[in-house]
Amino acid sequence: MSLLRLNNVTKRFGGLTAVNGLSFDLAEGEIVGLLGPNGSGKTTALNMISGYLPLSDGSIGLLDETISGLPPEHIAHRGVARTFQLVRALPSLSVGENVLAALAFRKAPLWGAGAKAEIDTLLADVGLGGRADQPADSLTYIDLKRMELARALASDPRLLLLDEWLAGLNPTELQAGIELISSLRQRGITILLVEHVMDAVRALCTRCIVMNTGSKIADGPTAEVLADAEVIRAYLGADHA
């Protein structure tokens, strides 16, 4: 059984169709790249999966349950977590308090000593061990991303949606980020990864789905998809096909 299934998912904003009849399945344990040039509809697709945007048409299922039409908090409680292109920290709180906010609102909330132990574990998992008391607004860019990932993991997800989580990292940070995402697969988390960093896509994704102008143009093994003439045209233009 598929973990996630999109069936003819469409999103219109007035006369603009941002996502047009998108269909694909994700199996449990996969790390799949959702690729495409800017404006192709990738983030809109994530916003519909996570409930931040309603569908204009189609349906989204998680295991045997339809989740399209549910509010974001209900979808989160069913095991879907996400990060955003722009990190959304709570700057007046500490790093640990940012993670606590996620623990407090998950399906099985945690408080007190149990929450503190879980915060320490989550921060250690993402490379921020021992920094729970540090002000969130003092973190570097990569550490803000690490904290955001810890908050996403605090919801105990089955499916993690990463929206350009590796963007803007230097080569050392990028390698650390790749290793961190790869480690999540060992925990049984399925990942849908929107990314433009092709080194990361090749390292992490066994399969890629490519969108262009709202529609799916490719879906298959990463090496084959990245060599596809239509994919190359979408990214680089007809002269490079």
Stockholm file with secondary structure:
# STOCKHOLM 1.0

chainA/1-241         MSLLRLNNVTKRFGGLTAVNGLSFDLAEGEIVGLLGPNGSGKTTALNMISGYLPLSDGSIGLLDETISGLPPEHIAHRGVARTFQLVRALPSLSVGENVLAALAFRKAPLWGAGAKAEIDTLLADVGLGGRADQPADSLTYIDLKRMELARALASDPRLLLLDEWLAGLNPTELQAGIELISSLRQRGITILLVEHVMDAVRALCTRCIVMNTGSKIADGPTAEVLADAEVIRAYLGADHA
#=GR chainA/1-241 SS CCSEEEEEEEEEETTEEEEEEEEEEECTTCEEEEECSTTSSHHHHHHHHTTSSCCSEEEEEETTEECTTSCHHHHHHTTEEECCSSCCCCTTSBHHHHHHHHHHTSSSCCCHHHHHHHHHHHHHHTTCTTCTTSBGGGCCHHHHHHHHHHHHHHTCCSEEEEESTTTTCCHHHHHHHHHHHHHHHTTTCEEEEECCCHHHHHHHCSEEEEEETTEEEEEEEHHHHHTCHHHHHHHHCGGGC
#=GC SS_cons         CCSEEEEEEEEEETTEEEEEEEEEEECTTCEEEEECSTTSSHHHHHHHHTTSSCCSEEEEEETTEECTTSCHHHHHHTTEEECCSSCCCCTTSBHHHHHHHHHHTSSSCCCHHHHHHHHHHHHHHTTCTTCTTSBGGGCCHHHHHHHHHHHHHHTCCSEEEEESTTTTCCHHHHHHHHHHHHHHHTTTCEEEEECCCHHHHHHHCSEEEEEETTEEEEEEEHHHHHTCHHHHHHHHCGGGC
//
